[in-house]
């Protein structure tokens, strides 16, 4: 009982995933790379319409629900990009009928991070080869990779 009261003094508020919309894309890309590698598939990205659905979904199961949804999507994916039809049916209820006419813009940093991840997947994690393909030094590549980690932790 004493331990409970001691721990209670240090409470940390971690907002639900639905309150951290910017993390949805980062986490989705992370889970895609993890489960694509496990499944031996070359899935490198997620379609913007599918990503839009993830942004709109409330995630009552929080990050674990996103993780399970991406694992399922990777399992059933038929292309190198996850698509709307790969997502679990329950998530499709948030589909916006006007989504086809409204583009979803990503930051330049998000595109760079995705491209770096694609190259890293292509070379099997070999940083020397990845740096050569990207046309940068290994030191620059390490900084970029550290930046991706720092961003996903913030």
DSSP file (Angstrom, degrees, kcal/mol; ACC not computed):
  #  RESIDUE AA STRUCTURE BP1 BP2  ACC     N-H-->O    O-->H-N    N-H-->O    O-->H-N    TCO  KAPPA ALPHA  PHI   PSI    X-CA   Y-CA   Z-CA
    1    1 A X     >        0   0    0      0, 0.0     4,-1.8     0, 0.0     5,-0.2   0.000 360.0 360.0 360.0 -39.8    0.0    0.0    0.0
    2    2 A X  H  >  +     0   0    0      1,-0.2     4,-2.0     2,-0.2     5,-0.2   0.903 360.0  53.8 -61.3 -41.1    2.9    2.3    0.8
    3    3 A X  H  > S+     0   0    0      1,-0.2     4,-2.7     2,-0.2     5,-0.2   0.901 104.6  55.1 -60.6 -41.8    4.4    1.7   -2.7
    4    4 A X  H  > S+     0   0    0      1,-0.2     4,-2.0     2,-0.2    -1,-0.2   0.929 109.3  46.3 -57.9 -46.5    1.1    2.6   -4.3
    5    5 A X  H  X S+     0   0    0     -4,-1.8     4,-0.7     1,-0.2    -1,-0.2   0.851 111.8  51.4 -68.0 -34.0    1.1    6.0   -2.6
    6    6 A X  H >< S+     0   0    0     -4,-2.0     3,-0.7     1,-0.2     4,-0.3   0.917 112.3  45.7 -67.3 -42.8    4.7    6.6   -3.5
    7    7 A X  H >< S+     0   0    0     -4,-2.7     3,-1.5     1,-0.2    -2,-0.2   0.833 102.7  65.7 -68.1 -32.0    4.1    5.8   -7.1
    8    8 A X  H 3< S+     0   0    0     -4,-2.0     3,-0.4     1,-0.3    -1,-0.2   0.763  89.1  66.9 -64.0 -24.8    1.0    8.0   -7.2
    9    9 A X  T << S+     0   0    0     -4,-0.7     2,-0.6    -3,-0.7    -1,-0.3   0.742  98.8  54.7 -68.0 -21.5    3.1   11.1   -6.6
   10   10 A X  S <  S+     0   0    0     -3,-1.5     2,-0.4    -4,-0.3    -1,-0.3  -0.605  73.8 163.9-113.5  70.6    4.6   10.7  -10.0
   11   11 A X        -     0   0    0     -2,-0.6     2,-0.5    -3,-0.4    -3,-0.1  -0.705  20.1-159.8 -90.3 141.0    1.7   10.5  -12.4
   12   12 A X        -     0   0    0     -2,-0.4     2,-0.7     2,-0.0    -2,-0.0  -0.981   9.9-143.2-121.9 124.3    2.4   11.0  -16.1
   13   13 A X        -     0   0    0     -2,-0.5     2,-0.6     2,-0.0    -2,-0.0  -0.787  17.5-175.6 -90.1 115.4   -0.5   12.0  -18.4
   14   14 A X        -     0   0    0     -2,-0.7     3,-0.1     0, 0.0    -2,-0.0  -0.950  23.5-132.3-111.1 113.0   -0.1   10.3  -21.8
   15   15 A X        -     0   0    0     -2,-0.6     5,-0.1     1,-0.1    -2,-0.0  -0.241  27.8 -98.5 -63.9 151.9   -2.8   11.5  -24.2
   16   16 A X    >   -     0   0    0      1,-0.1     3,-1.7    46,-0.1     4,-0.4  -0.262  34.8-107.8 -64.0 156.8   -4.8    9.0  -26.2
   17   17 A X  G >  S+     0   0    0      1,-0.3     3,-1.8    42,-0.2     6,-0.2   0.853 118.9  62.6 -57.0 -36.9   -3.7    8.4  -29.7
   18   18 A X  G 3  S+     0   0    0     40,-0.4     3,-0.3    41,-0.3    -1,-0.3   0.725 102.7  51.6 -63.5 -20.0   -6.8   10.2  -31.0
   19   19 A X  G <  S+     0   0    0     -3,-1.7    -1,-0.3     1,-0.2    -2,-0.2   0.479 106.4  55.7 -92.0  -4.6   -5.5   13.4  -29.3
   20   20 A X    X>  +     0   0    0     -3,-1.8     3,-2.4    -4,-0.4     4,-0.6  -0.470  63.7 163.3-124.4  59.0   -2.0   13.0  -31.0
   21   21 A X  H >> S+     0   0    0     -3,-0.3     3,-1.2     1,-0.3     4,-0.6   0.791  70.1  62.2 -50.0 -36.7   -3.0   12.9  -34.6
   22   22 A X  H 3> S+     0   0    0      1,-0.3     4,-0.8     2,-0.2    -1,-0.3   0.742  98.3  58.3 -66.0 -21.1    0.5   13.7  -35.8
   23   23 A X  H <> S+     0   0    0     -3,-2.4     4,-2.9    -6,-0.2     5,-0.3   0.704  87.5  76.7 -79.6 -19.5    1.7   10.4  -34.3
   24   24 A X  H <X S+     0   0    0     -3,-1.2     4,-2.6    -4,-0.6    -1,-0.2   0.930  97.4  43.6 -58.2 -48.1   -0.7    8.3  -36.3
   25   25 A X  H  X S+     0   0    0     -4,-0.6     4,-2.5     2,-0.2     5,-0.2   0.924 114.7  48.8 -66.0 -44.5    1.4    8.5  -39.5
   26   26 A X  H  X S+     0   0    0     -4,-0.8     4,-2.2     1,-0.2    -2,-0.2   0.938 115.1  44.4 -60.9 -46.9    4.7    7.9  -37.8
   27   27 A X  H  X S+     0   0    0     -4,-2.9     4,-2.9     2,-0.2     5,-0.2   0.906 111.3  54.0 -65.4 -41.1    3.4    4.9  -35.9
   28   28 A X  H  X S+     0   0    0     -4,-2.6     4,-2.4    -5,-0.3    -2,-0.2   0.933 110.3  46.6 -59.0 -46.5    1.7    3.5  -39.0
   29   29 A X  H  X S+     0   0    0     -4,-2.5     4,-2.2     2,-0.2    -1,-0.2   0.892 112.2  51.2 -63.7 -38.9    4.9    3.7  -41.0
   30   30 A X  H  X S+     0   0    0     -4,-2.2     4,-2.1    -5,-0.2    -2,-0.2   0.954 112.5  44.7 -61.8 -48.8    6.8    2.1  -38.1
   31   31 A X  H  X S+     0   0    0     -4,-2.9     4,-2.7     1,-0.2     5,-0.3   0.852 109.9  56.6 -66.0 -33.8    4.4   -0.8  -37.8
   32   32 A X  H  X S+     0   0    0     -4,-2.4     4,-2.6    -5,-0.2     5,-0.3   0.949 109.2  45.4 -60.9 -47.9    4.3   -1.2  -41.6
   33   33 A X  H  X S+     0   0    0     -4,-2.2     4,-1.7     1,-0.2    -2,-0.2   0.891 114.5  48.8 -64.8 -38.3    8.1   -1.7  -41.7
   34   34 A X  H  X S+     0   0    0     -4,-2.1     4,-1.9    -5,-0.2    -2,-0.2   0.958 118.4  37.0 -65.0 -51.3    8.0   -4.1  -38.7
   35   35 A X  H  X S+     0   0    0     -4,-2.7     4,-2.1     2,-0.2     6,-0.2   0.792 113.6  55.9 -78.5 -27.6    5.2   -6.3  -40.1
   36   36 A X  H  X>S+     0   0    0     -4,-2.6     5,-2.7    -5,-0.3     4,-0.8   0.912 109.9  47.6 -66.6 -41.2    6.3   -6.1  -43.7
   37   37 A X  H ><5S+     0   0    0     -4,-1.7     3,-0.7    -5,-0.3    -2,-0.2   0.930 112.2  48.9 -64.2 -44.5    9.7   -7.4  -42.7
   38   38 A X  H 3<5S+     0   0    0     -4,-1.9    -1,-0.2     1,-0.2    -2,-0.2   0.878 115.6  44.2 -61.6 -37.4    8.2  -10.2  -40.6
   39   39 A X  H 3<5S-     0   0    0     -4,-2.1    -1,-0.2    -5,-0.1    -2,-0.2   0.528 110.1-122.1 -86.0  -6.1    5.9  -11.2  -43.5
   40   40 A X  T <<5 +     0   0    0     -4,-0.8     2,-0.3    -3,-0.7    -3,-0.2   0.822  65.5 139.2  68.8  30.5    8.7  -11.0  -46.0
   41   41 A X      < -     0   0    0     -5,-2.7     2,-0.5    -6,-0.2    -1,-0.3  -0.753  58.1-132.9-107.1 155.1    6.7   -8.4  -48.0
   42   42 A X        +     0   0    0     -2,-0.3     2,-0.6    -3,-0.1    -9,-0.1  -0.411  47.0 152.1-101.8  55.7    8.0   -5.3  -49.8
   43   43 A X        +     0   0    0     -2,-0.5    38,-0.2   -11,-0.2    37,-0.1  -0.773  11.4 168.3 -88.2 124.7    5.4   -2.9  -48.5
   44   44 A X        +     0   0    0     36,-2.8     2,-0.3    -2,-0.6    37,-0.2   0.587  51.9   5.4-115.8 -14.2    6.8    0.5  -48.3
   45   45 A X  E     -a   81   0A   0     35,-1.2    37,-2.6   -13,-0.1     2,-0.4  -0.905  61.6-110.4-158.2-179.8    4.0    3.0  -47.7
   46   46 A X  E     -a   82   0A   0     -2,-0.3    37,-0.2    35,-0.3   -17,-0.0  -0.994  38.4-108.7-128.6 134.8    0.4    3.6  -47.1
   47   47 A X     >  -     0   0    0     35,-3.5     4,-2.6    -2,-0.4     5,-0.2  -0.250  27.0-121.8 -58.6 144.8   -2.1    5.2  -49.5
   48   48 A X  H  > S+     0   0    0      1,-0.2     4,-2.2     2,-0.2    -1,-0.1   0.841 112.7  53.3 -62.4 -33.3   -3.1    8.7  -48.7
   49   49 A X  H  > S+     0   0    0      2,-0.2     4,-1.6     1,-0.2    -1,-0.2   0.905 110.8  46.4 -67.2 -40.3   -6.8    7.7  -48.6
   50   50 A X  H  > S+     0   0    0     32,-0.2     4,-1.9     2,-0.2    -2,-0.2   0.900 112.2  50.8 -66.9 -40.3   -6.0    4.9  -46.1
   51   51 A X  H  X S+     0   0    0     -4,-2.6     4,-2.2     1,-0.2    -2,-0.2   0.886 106.2  55.6 -63.8 -38.4   -3.9    7.3  -44.1
   52   52 A X  H  X S+     0   0    0     -4,-2.2     4,-1.8     1,-0.2    -1,-0.2   0.885 105.8  51.8 -60.8 -39.1   -6.8    9.8  -44.1
   53   53 A X  H  X S+     0   0    0     -4,-1.6     4,-1.9     1,-0.2    -1,-0.2   0.908 108.0  51.5 -64.3 -41.3   -9.1    7.1  -42.6
   54   54 A X  H  < S+     0   0    0     -4,-1.9    -2,-0.2     1,-0.2    -1,-0.2   0.898 108.6  51.6 -62.9 -38.8   -6.5    6.4  -39.9
   55   55 A X  H  < S+     0   0    0     -4,-2.2    -1,-0.2     1,-0.2    -2,-0.2   0.869 113.6  44.5 -64.0 -35.5   -6.5   10.2  -39.0
   56   56 A X  H  < S+     0   0    0     -4,-1.8    -1,-0.2    -5,-0.2    -2,-0.2   0.745  92.0  98.2 -81.6 -24.4  -10.3   10.2  -38.8
   57   57 A X     <  -     0   0    0     -4,-1.9    34,-0.1    -5,-0.1    35,-0.0  -0.366  68.7-141.5 -70.1 144.8  -10.6    7.0  -36.7
   58   58 A X        -     0   0    0     -2,-0.1   -40,-0.4   -39,-0.0     4,-0.1   0.651  21.9-144.8 -83.5 -16.9  -11.0    7.5  -32.9
   59   59 A X    >   -     0   0    0      1,-0.1     3,-1.8   -42,-0.1   -41,-0.3   0.957  21.7-178.6  50.3  67.0   -8.9    4.5  -31.9
   60   60 A X  T 3  S+     0   0    0      1,-0.3    -1,-0.1   -43,-0.1   -43,-0.0   0.785  86.1  52.7 -62.5 -24.2  -10.7    3.3  -28.8
   61   61 A X  T >> S-     0   0    0      1,-0.3     4,-0.8     2,-0.1     3,-0.6   0.345 102.4-150.3 -91.3   6.1   -8.0    0.6  -28.4
   62   62 A X  H X>  -     0   0    0     -3,-1.8     4,-1.5     1,-0.2     3,-0.7  -0.188  58.9 -17.2  59.9-147.7   -5.3    3.3  -28.6
   63   63 A X  H 3> S+     0   0    0      1,-0.3     4,-2.7     2,-0.2    -1,-0.2   0.842 135.3  59.4 -62.3 -35.8   -1.8    2.5  -30.1
   64   64 A X  H <> S+     0   0    0     -3,-0.6     4,-2.5     1,-0.2    -1,-0.3   0.876 103.6  51.8 -62.0 -36.6   -2.4   -1.3  -29.8
   65   65 A X  H <X S+     0   0    0     -4,-0.8     4,-2.4    -3,-0.7    -1,-0.2   0.908 110.3  48.2 -66.7 -40.8   -5.4   -1.0  -32.0
   66   66 A X  H  X S+     0   0    0     -4,-1.5     4,-2.5     2,-0.2     5,-0.2   0.930 111.5  51.0 -62.1 -44.6   -3.4    0.8  -34.7
   67   67 A X  H  X S+     0   0    0     -4,-2.7     4,-2.3     1,-0.2    -2,-0.2   0.927 112.2  45.5 -59.2 -46.8   -0.7   -1.8  -34.4
   68   68 A X  H  X S+     0   0    0     -4,-2.5     4,-2.3     1,-0.2    -1,-0.2   0.881 111.8  52.6 -65.6 -38.1   -3.2   -4.6  -34.9
   69   69 A X  H  X S+     0   0    0     -4,-2.4     4,-2.5     2,-0.2    -2,-0.2   0.907 111.4  46.0 -64.0 -42.2   -4.9   -2.9  -37.8
   70   70 A X  H  X S+     0   0    0     -4,-2.5     4,-2.8     2,-0.2     5,-0.2   0.895 110.7  52.9 -69.3 -39.7   -1.5   -2.4  -39.6
   71   71 A X  H  X S+     0   0    0     -4,-2.3     4,-1.9    -5,-0.2    -2,-0.2   0.929 112.7  45.1 -60.2 -44.0   -0.5   -6.0  -38.9
   72   72 A X  H  X S+     0   0    0     -4,-2.3     4,-2.0     2,-0.2    -2,-0.2   0.923 112.7  51.1 -63.8 -45.1   -3.8   -7.1  -40.5
   73   73 A X  H  X S+     0   0    0     -4,-2.5     4,-1.3     1,-0.2    -2,-0.2   0.905 109.8  49.2 -61.5 -42.9   -3.5   -4.7  -43.4
   74   74 A X  H  < S+     0   0    0     -4,-2.8     3,-0.2     1,-0.2    -1,-0.2   0.900 108.8  54.6 -62.8 -40.1    0.1   -5.9  -44.1
   75   75 A X  H  < S+     0   0    0     -4,-1.9    -1,-0.2    -5,-0.2    -2,-0.2   0.900 118.1  33.3 -60.1 -42.3   -1.1   -9.5  -44.0
   76   76 A X  H  < S+     0   0    0     -4,-2.0    -1,-0.2    10,-0.2    -2,-0.2   0.512  89.0 123.6 -94.8  -5.8   -3.8   -8.9  -46.6
   77   77 A X     <  -     0   0    0     -4,-1.3     5,-0.1    -3,-0.2    -3,-0.0  -0.269  37.9-172.2 -62.2 139.8   -2.1   -6.3  -48.7
   78   78 A X        +     0   0    0      3,-0.2     2,-0.2     0, 0.0    -1,-0.1   0.389  66.6  43.2-110.4  -1.4   -1.7   -7.1  -52.4
   79   79 A X  S    S-     0   0    0      2,-0.3     4,-0.1     4,-0.0    -2,-0.0  -0.708  93.4 -95.4-133.3-175.3    0.5   -4.2  -53.4
   80   80 A X  S    S+     0   0    0     -2,-0.2   -36,-2.8   -37,-0.1   -35,-1.2   0.457 108.6  57.5 -84.3  -0.9    3.6   -2.3  -52.2
   81   81 A X  E    S-a   45   0A   0    -38,-0.2    -2,-0.3   -37,-0.2   -35,-0.3  -0.994  89.2-118.4-128.3 135.2    1.3    0.3  -50.6
   82   82 A X  E     -a   46   0A   0    -37,-2.6   -35,-3.5    -2,-0.4     2,-0.2  -0.530  38.8-162.3 -68.2 139.0   -1.4   -0.3  -48.0
   83   83 A X    >>  -     0   0    0     -2,-0.2     3,-1.7   -37,-0.2     4,-0.6  -0.730  33.6 -97.2-121.4 169.9   -4.7    0.7  -49.4
   84   84 A X  G >4 S+     0   0    0      1,-0.3     3,-1.5    -2,-0.2    -1,-0.1   0.886 121.3  56.9 -52.9 -44.4   -8.2    1.5  -47.9
   85   85 A X  G 34 S+     0   0    0      1,-0.3    -1,-0.3     7,-0.0     4,-0.1   0.675  98.7  61.9 -66.3 -16.1   -9.4   -2.1  -48.6
   86   86 A X  G <4 S+     0   0    0     -3,-1.7    -1,-0.3     2,-0.1   -10,-0.2   0.697  87.2  91.9 -80.4 -19.5   -6.6   -3.5  -46.6
   87   87 A X  S << S-     0   0    0     -3,-1.5     5,-0.1    -4,-0.6   -17,-0.1  -0.364  93.3 -87.4 -75.4 154.5   -7.8   -1.8  -43.4
   88   88 A X    >>  -     0   0    0      1,-0.1     3,-1.4   -19,-0.1     4,-0.7  -0.305  37.4-117.8 -60.2 145.4  -10.2   -3.5  -41.0
   89   89 A X  G >4 S+     0   0    0      1,-0.3     3,-1.1     2,-0.2     4,-0.4   0.835 110.1  62.9 -54.5 -39.1  -13.9   -3.0  -41.8
   90   90 A X  G >4 S+     0   0    0      1,-0.3     3,-0.7     2,-0.2    -1,-0.3   0.791 100.5  53.9 -61.7 -27.0  -14.7   -1.1  -38.6
   91   91 A X  G X4 S+     0   0    0     -3,-1.4     3,-1.3     1,-0.2    -1,-0.3   0.745  94.1  69.4 -78.3 -22.7  -12.3    1.6  -39.6
   92   92 A X  G X< S+     0   0    0     -3,-1.1     3,-1.7    -4,-0.7    -1,-0.2   0.624  77.7  81.0 -73.5 -11.7  -13.9    2.2  -42.9
   93   93 A X  G <  S+     0   0    0     -3,-0.7    -1,-0.3    -4,-0.4    -2,-0.1   0.724  87.2  57.7 -65.0 -20.5  -17.0    3.7  -41.2
   94   94 A X  G <  S+     0   0    0     -3,-1.3    -1,-0.3    -4,-0.1    -2,-0.2   0.398  77.0 135.6 -90.2   3.5  -15.2    7.0  -40.9
   95   95 A X    <   -     0   0    0     -3,-1.7     2,-0.6     1,-0.1    -3,-0.0  -0.255  53.3-134.3 -56.4 134.1  -14.7    7.2  -44.7
   96   96 A X    >   -     0   0    0      1,-0.1     3,-2.1     2,-0.0     4,-0.3  -0.818   2.0-147.4 -93.1 122.1  -15.4   10.7  -46.0
   97   97 A X  T 3  S+     0   0    0     -2,-0.6     3,-0.3     1,-0.3    -1,-0.1   0.734 101.2  49.0 -63.6 -19.7  -17.5   10.6  -49.1
   98   98 A X  T >> S+     0   0    0      1,-0.2     3,-1.6     2,-0.1     4,-0.7   0.324  79.4 104.6 -97.7   8.2  -15.7   13.8  -50.4
   99   99 A X  G X4  +     0   0    0     -3,-2.1     3,-0.7     1,-0.3    -1,-0.2   0.804  70.0  64.4 -61.2 -30.2  -12.2   12.3  -49.6
  100  100 A X  G 34 S+     0   0    0     -3,-0.3    -1,-0.3    -4,-0.3    -2,-0.1   0.762 107.5  42.0 -65.3 -23.1  -11.6   11.7  -53.3
  101  101 A X  G <4 S+     0   0    0     -3,-1.6     2,-0.6     1,-0.1    -1,-0.2   0.523 104.0  72.2-101.0  -6.9  -11.7   15.5  -54.0
  102  102 A X  S << S-     0   0    0     -3,-0.7    -1,-0.1    -4,-0.7     2,-0.1  -0.917  74.1-144.7-114.3 110.6   -9.7   16.6  -51.0
  103  103 A X        -     0   0    0     -2,-0.6     2,-0.6     1,-0.1    -3,-0.1  -0.385   8.0-137.5 -71.1 150.4   -6.0   16.0  -51.0
  104  104 A X        -     0   0    0     -2,-0.1     2,-0.3    -5,-0.0    -1,-0.1  -0.941  21.2-148.7-107.6 114.6   -4.2   15.2  -47.8
  105  105 A X        -     0   0    0     -2,-0.6     2,-0.3   -57,-0.0     0, 0.0  -0.657   8.8-160.2 -89.8 137.2   -0.9   17.0  -47.6
  106  106 A X        -     0   0    0     -2,-0.3     2,-0.0     1,-0.1    -2,-0.0  -0.793  26.3-102.8-109.6 155.2    2.1   15.6  -45.8
  107  107 A X     >  -     0   0    0     -2,-0.3     4,-1.9     1,-0.1     5,-0.2  -0.355  26.7-117.2 -72.5 158.2    5.0   17.5  -44.6
  108  108 A X  H  > S+     0   0    0      1,-0.2     4,-2.6     2,-0.2     5,-0.2   0.879 118.0  56.4 -60.7 -37.9    8.3   17.5  -46.5
  109  109 A X  H  > S+     0   0    0      1,-0.2     4,-2.9     2,-0.2    -1,-0.2   0.895 104.3  52.1 -61.5 -40.3    9.9   15.9  -43.5
  110  110 A X  H  > S+     0   0    0      2,-0.2     4,-2.3     1,-0.2    -1,-0.2   0.904 110.9  47.4 -63.7 -41.1    7.3   13.0  -43.6
  111  111 A X  H  X S+     0   0    0     -4,-1.9     4,-2.4     2,-0.2    -2,-0.2   0.914 113.1  48.5 -65.5 -42.3    8.1   12.4  -47.2
  112  112 A X  H  X S+     0   0    0     -4,-2.6     4,-2.8     2,-0.2     5,-0.2   0.936 111.7  49.1 -63.2 -45.9   11.8   12.4  -46.5
  113  113 A X  H  X S+     0   0    0     -4,-2.9     4,-2.3     1,-0.2    -1,-0.2   0.909 112.3  48.4 -59.7 -42.8   11.4   10.1  -43.6
  114  114 A X  H  X S+     0   0    0     -4,-2.3     4,-2.3     2,-0.2    -1,-0.2   0.902 112.1  49.1 -64.9 -40.7    9.3    7.7  -45.7
  115  115 A X  H  X S+     0   0    0     -4,-2.4     4,-2.5     2,-0.2    -2,-0.2   0.922 111.1  49.1 -65.1 -44.1   11.9    7.8  -48.5
  116  116 A X  H  X S+     0   0    0     -4,-2.8     4,-2.8     1,-0.2    -1,-0.2   0.919 111.5  49.9 -60.5 -42.8   14.8    7.1  -46.2
  117  117 A X  H  X S+     0   0    0     -4,-2.3     4,-2.5    -5,-0.2    -1,-0.2   0.894 109.1  52.3 -63.9 -39.7   12.8    4.2  -44.7
  118  118 A X  H  X S+     0   0    0     -4,-2.3     4,-2.4     2,-0.2    -2,-0.2   0.930 111.8  45.6 -60.2 -46.1   12.1    2.8  -48.2
  119  119 A X  H  X S+     0   0    0     -4,-2.5     4,-2.1     2,-0.2     6,-0.2   0.924 112.0  51.5 -64.0 -44.2   15.8    2.9  -49.0
  120  120 A X  H  <>S+     0   0    0     -4,-2.8     5,-2.9     1,-0.2     6,-0.3   0.904 111.8  47.2 -60.6 -41.0   16.8    1.3  -45.7
  121  121 A X  H ><5S+     0   0    0     -4,-2.5     3,-1.2     3,-0.2    -1,-0.2   0.906 109.5  54.5 -64.3 -41.5   14.3   -1.5  -46.3
  122  122 A X  H 3<5S+     0   0    0     -4,-2.4    -2,-0.2     1,-0.3    -1,-0.2   0.871 113.3  40.7 -61.5 -38.8   15.6   -1.9  -49.9
  123  123 A X  T ><5S-     0   0    0     -4,-2.1     3,-1.2    -5,-0.1    -1,-0.3   0.269 114.6-113.0 -96.6  11.9   19.2   -2.4  -48.7
  124  124 A X  T < 5S-     0   0    0     -3,-1.2    -3,-0.2     1,-0.3     3,-0.1   0.804  73.4 -53.4  65.5  28.9   18.3   -4.5  -45.7
  125  125 A X  T 3 <S+     0   0    0     -5,-2.9     2,-0.9     1,-0.3    -1,-0.3   0.481  91.6 149.5  86.4   2.2   19.3   -1.9  -43.1
  126  126 A X    <>  -     0   0    0     -3,-1.2     4,-2.3    -6,-0.3    -1,-0.3  -0.597  28.7-167.2 -74.0 106.3   22.8   -1.5  -44.6
  127  127 A X  H  > S+     0   0    0     -2,-0.9     4,-2.6     1,-0.2     5,-0.2   0.824  82.4  56.6 -68.2 -33.1   23.6    2.1  -43.8
  128  128 A X  H  > S+     0   0    0      2,-0.2     4,-1.8     1,-0.2    -1,-0.2   0.947 112.0  41.9 -63.5 -47.6   26.6    2.4  -46.0
  129  129 A X  H  > S+     0   0    0      2,-0.2     4,-2.4     1,-0.2    -2,-0.2   0.897 113.9  53.0 -65.9 -39.9   24.6    1.3  -49.1
  130  130 A X  H  X S+     0   0    0     -4,-2.3     4,-2.6     1,-0.2    -2,-0.2   0.922 108.1  50.1 -62.2 -43.8   21.7    3.5  -48.1
  131  131 A X  H  X>S+     0   0    0     -4,-2.6     5,-2.2     1,-0.2     4,-1.2   0.891 110.2  51.1 -62.4 -39.2   24.0    6.5  -47.8
  132  132 A X  H  <5S+     0   0    0     -4,-1.8     3,-0.3     2,-0.2    -2,-0.2   0.932 111.9  46.0 -63.0 -45.8   25.4    5.8  -51.2
  133  133 A X  H  <5S+     0   0    0     -4,-2.4    -2,-0.2     1,-0.2    -1,-0.2   0.904 114.9  47.2 -63.1 -41.6   21.9    5.6  -52.8
  134  134 A X  H  <5S-     0   0    0     -4,-2.6    -1,-0.2    -5,-0.2    -2,-0.2   0.657 109.2-125.6 -76.2 -15.4   20.7    8.7  -51.0
  135  135 A X  T  <5S+     0   0    0     -4,-1.2     2,-0.3    -3,-0.3    -3,-0.2   0.836  71.4 110.0  74.7  32.8   23.9   10.6  -52.1
  136  136 A X  S   <S-     0   0    0     -5,-2.2    -1,-0.3    -6,-0.1    -2,-0.1  -0.838  73.2 -93.8-130.9 168.6   24.8   11.6  -48.5
  137  137 A X     >  -     0   0    0     -2,-0.3     4,-2.2     1,-0.1     5,-0.1  -0.427  35.6-114.5 -77.0 159.6   27.5   10.7  -46.0
  138  138 A X  H  > S+     0   0    0      1,-0.2     4,-2.8     2,-0.2     5,-0.2   0.866 118.1  59.0 -61.3 -34.2   26.9    8.0  -43.5
  139  139 A X  H  > S+     0   0    0      2,-0.2     4,-2.1     1,-0.2    -1,-0.2   0.921 106.2  46.8 -60.8 -44.0   27.1   10.7  -40.8
  140  140 A X  H  > S+     0   0    0      2,-0.2     4,-2.5     1,-0.2    -1,-0.2   0.922 111.7  51.5 -63.2 -43.8   24.3   12.6  -42.4
  141  141 A X  H  X S+     0   0    0     -4,-2.2     4,-2.7     1,-0.2    -2,-0.2   0.920 108.4  51.2 -60.1 -44.1   22.2    9.4  -42.7
  142  142 A X  H  X S+     0   0    0     -4,-2.8     4,-2.6     1,-0.2    -1,-0.2   0.911 109.9  50.3 -59.3 -42.7   22.8    8.7  -39.0
  143  143 A X  H  X S+     0   0    0     -4,-2.1     4,-2.2     2,-0.2    -2,-0.2   0.922 111.2  48.5 -61.7 -43.8   21.6   12.2  -38.1
  144  144 A X  H  X S+     0   0    0     -4,-2.5     4,-1.9     2,-0.2    -2,-0.2   0.924 112.4  48.1 -62.2 -44.0   18.5   11.7  -40.2
  145  145 A X  H  X S+     0   0    0     -4,-2.7     4,-1.8     1,-0.2    -2,-0.2   0.893 111.3  50.0 -65.9 -38.8   17.8    8.4  -38.6
  146  146 A X  H  X S+     0   0    0     -4,-2.6     4,-2.8     1,-0.2    -1,-0.2   0.880 107.9  55.0 -64.5 -36.9   18.3    9.8  -35.1
  147  147 A X  H  X S+     0   0    0     -4,-2.2     4,-2.4     2,-0.2    -2,-0.2   0.868 105.2  52.4 -63.1 -38.1   15.9   12.6  -36.1
  148  148 A X  H  X S+     0   0    0     -4,-1.9     4,-2.0     2,-0.2    -1,-0.2   0.917 111.7  46.3 -63.4 -42.9   13.2   10.1  -37.0
  149  149 A X  H  X S+     0   0    0     -4,-1.8     4,-1.3     2,-0.2    -2,-0.2   0.928 112.5  49.8 -65.3 -45.3   13.6    8.4  -33.6
  150  150 A X  H  X S+     0   0    0     -4,-2.8     4,-0.9     1,-0.2     3,-0.3   0.904 111.3  49.5 -60.9 -41.2   13.5   11.7  -31.8
  151  151 A X  H  < S+     0   0    0     -4,-2.4     3,-0.5     1,-0.2    -1,-0.2   0.886 109.2  51.2 -66.0 -38.8   10.4   12.8  -33.6
  152  152 A X  H  < S+     0   0    0     -4,-2.0    -1,-0.2     1,-0.2    -2,-0.2   0.738 110.1  50.5 -73.2 -19.7    8.6    9.5  -32.9
  153  153 A X  H  <        0   0    0     -4,-1.3    -1,-0.2    -3,-0.3    -2,-0.2   0.657 360.0 360.0 -88.7 -15.6    9.4    9.9  -29.2
  154  154 A X     <        0   0    0     -4,-0.9    -1,-0.2    -3,-0.5    -2,-0.2   0.468 360.0 360.0 -89.3 360.0    8.1   13.4  -28.9
